[in-house]
Amino acid sequence: MTQPRLGRLSISTHTSHSSSHIAAPLSAVPTPAPSTAPAALSMSISGVSANPTWPPTSPISRETPYAHRAPNASEIFPRLYVSDLAFAENPTLLRSLGITHVLSAMCGHVAVPRSILVQHLQCDLEDLPFAELVDRLPVTTMFLRDALRDPSARVLVHCVEGVSRSTSVVCAYLIAEYGYEPSQAIQYVKSRRRSAEPNFGFVQQLHEYAAKLRR
């Protein structure tokens, strides 16, 4: 018997601030891809533990082992980043990247700093193989596409650890926007973020999403 998928979507929008950084996607590395695919530029940023706002305020981010890990973010391609929850809740780190949009691919309260004006989309998604990912992807992909059309925007996608849910959402964007095959998108994201590992159910749903786009 097929297990039900779980998920809920909510959107919170604030006026965003702009950044002067402008970068155009170039060609991808792992396997052949469209010429408009993103370049292989990487960035890894560690949090500053001296900041009084870290550890953050969400209950899940205070639980072991998350409370004892420094926040981190990886640049998947220019102006698009994947991070853990602690990074997404740290105003100093968000400012360091000039983040204007935050996409939260997780359940529970996300304490996006009110001191920073960002557009925030939250997709309440469990990290379970049968969680309802594929039906959420049109909305998350549209959010990323609309945000990145603004050359001054910088977008952060996160879940709790930046391993499965957030990376799956970014893979779906590569599939929809650049024509990647699912396996190619996963390989590329893994090359930008070592810890990336979509669960097996999400991998299957990325294939399902790609098939829907081809119809």
C-alpha positions in Angstrom: 0.0 0.0 0.0 1.4 3.4 -0.9 2.2 5.6 2.1 0.7 9.1 2.1 3.0 12.0 1.4 3.3 14.8 4.0 3.7 18.4 3.4 2.4 21.9 3.7 3.3 25.2 2.1 3.2 28.7 3.6 4.5 32.0 2.3 5.6 35.1 4.3 6.8 38.0 2.2 8.6 41.1 3.3 10.1 43.9 1.3 13.6 42.9 0.3 16.8 45.0 0.2 19.2 44.9 -2.8 22.8 44.0 -3.3 25.2 45.3 -5.9 26.5 41.9 -6.8 25.7 40.7 -10.3 26.7 37.3 -11.6 25.4 35.4 -14.7 25.2 31.6 -14.7 27.7 30.0 -17.0 28.3 26.3 -17.8 28.1 23.4 -15.3 30.8 20.9 -14.6 29.9 17.3 -13.7 28.3 16.2 -16.9 27.3 17.9 -20.2 24.7 20.6 -19.6 23.1 23.5 -21.4 25.4 26.5 -21.9 23.3 28.6 -19.6 23.9 26.4 -16.6 25.7 27.8 -13.5 29.4 28.0 -13.2 31.5 25.9 -10.8 32.2 28.6 -8.2 32.1 27.7 -4.6 32.0 29.3 -1.2 31.8 27.8 2.3 31.2 30.1 5.2 31.5 29.3 8.9 29.5 31.1 11.5 30.9 33.4 14.2 30.1 31.8 17.5 30.7 35.1 19.3 27.6 36.5 17.8 25.0 36.7 20.6 22.2 35.7 18.2 23.8 32.3 17.7 22.8 29.6 18.6 19.5 30.7 17.1 16.1 30.6 18.7 14.2 27.8 17.0 13.7 24.8 19.3 15.0 22.3 16.8 18.2 24.3 16.2 19.0 24.1 20.0 18.7 20.4 20.0 21.8 18.2 19.9 23.8 17.9 17.7 22.7 21.1 15.9 23.5 23.5 18.7 27.1 22.5 18.7 27.8 22.9 15.0 28.9 26.1 13.4 26.4 27.4 10.8 27.5 26.9 7.2 26.5 27.7 3.7 27.6 26.6 0.2 27.3 28.6 -3.0 25.7 26.3 -5.6 26.1 28.9 -8.3 26.4 32.7 -8.1 23.7 34.2 -5.9 22.1 30.8 -4.9 23.2 29.2 -1.6 22.2 26.2 0.4 22.6 26.2 4.2 21.6 24.7 7.5 18.9 26.2 9.8 21.4 27.9 12.1 22.8 29.9 9.2 19.4 31.0 8.0 18.6 32.3 11.5 21.8 34.2 12.0 21.5 37.9 10.9 25.2 38.5 10.7 25.8 35.6 8.4 22.8 36.5 6.2 24.1 40.0 5.9 27.6 38.6 5.0 26.1 37.1 1.8 23.6 39.9 1.2 20.7 37.5 1.3 17.4 39.0 0.0 15.3 35.8 -0.3 15.0 32.7 2.0 13.4 29.5 1.1 12.8 27.2 4.1 12.3 23.5 3.2 11.4 22.2 6.6 8.6 21.9 9.2 8.5 23.9 12.4 9.2 27.5 13.3 12.0 29.2 11.4 13.3 32.4 13.1 14.3 34.4 10.1 15.8 37.5 11.6 13.3 40.4 11.6 16.1 42.8 11.5 16.8 41.8 7.9 14.2 42.5 5.2 13.9 39.4 3.1 11.2 37.6 1.1 10.6 34.3 2.9 8.9 31.1 1.6 8.4 28.2 3.9 7.5 24.7 2.5 6.6 22.5 5.5 8.4 19.3 4.4 9.5 16.3 6.4 12.8 14.6 5.5 11.0 11.3 4.8 11.0 9.3 1.5 7.2 9.6 1.1 7.0 13.3 2.1 5.2 15.3 -0.5 8.0 16.9 -2.4 7.0 16.7 -6.1 3.8 18.6 -5.6 5.6 21.5 -3.9 8.3 21.8 -6.5 6.4 24.1 -9.0 6.0 26.7 -6.2 9.5 26.5 -4.9 10.9 26.5 -8.4 8.8 29.6 -9.3 10.0 31.3 -6.1 13.7 30.7 -7.0 13.2 31.6 -10.7 11.4 34.9 -9.9 14.0 35.8 -7.2 17.0 35.2 -9.4 15.6 37.2 -12.3 16.6 40.2 -10.2 20.4 40.5 -10.7 20.7 42.1 -7.3 18.9 39.2 -5.4 20.8 36.6 -3.4 18.8 33.5 -2.4 19.3 31.1 0.5 17.6 27.6 0.5 17.9 25.7 3.7 16.5 22.9 5.8 17.8 21.7 9.2 21.2 20.5 8.1 21.3 21.5 4.4 21.5 17.8 3.3 18.3 16.4 1.8 15.3 18.7 1.6 17.0 21.9 0.6 19.3 20.2 -1.9 16.4 18.4 -3.5 14.6 21.8 -4.0 17.7 23.2 -5.7 18.1 20.1 -7.8 14.5 20.6 -9.0 15.3 24.2 -10.0 18.2 23.0 -12.1 16.0 20.4 -13.8 13.3 23.0 -14.5 15.4 26.0 -15.4 18.5 24.5 -17.1 17.2 21.2 -18.4 19.4 19.0 -16.2 18.6 15.3 -15.9 17.9 14.4 -12.2 21.1 12.4 -11.7 23.1 15.3 -13.3 21.4 17.9 -11.0 22.2 15.8 -7.9 25.8 15.2 -9.0 26.3 18.9 -9.6 24.8 20.0 -6.2 27.0 17.4 -4.5 30.0 18.9 -6.2 29.1 22.3 -4.7 28.1 21.0 -1.2 29.8 17.8 0.0 27.1 17.0 2.6 24.3 17.1 0.0 22.4 13.8 0.0 18.7 13.8 -1.1 16.9 10.8 0.4 15.9 8.0 -1.9 12.3 9.0 -2.1 13.2 12.5 -3.1 15.5 11.2 -5.8 12.5 9.2 -7.2 10.3 12.3 -7.0 12.9 14.4 -8.9 12.7 11.9 -11.7 8.9 12.2 -11.5 9.1 16.0 -11.6 11.4 15.8 -14.7 9.0 13.5 -16.4 6.1 15.9 -15.8 8.1 18.8 -17.2 8.8 16.8 -20.4 5.1 16.2 -21.1 
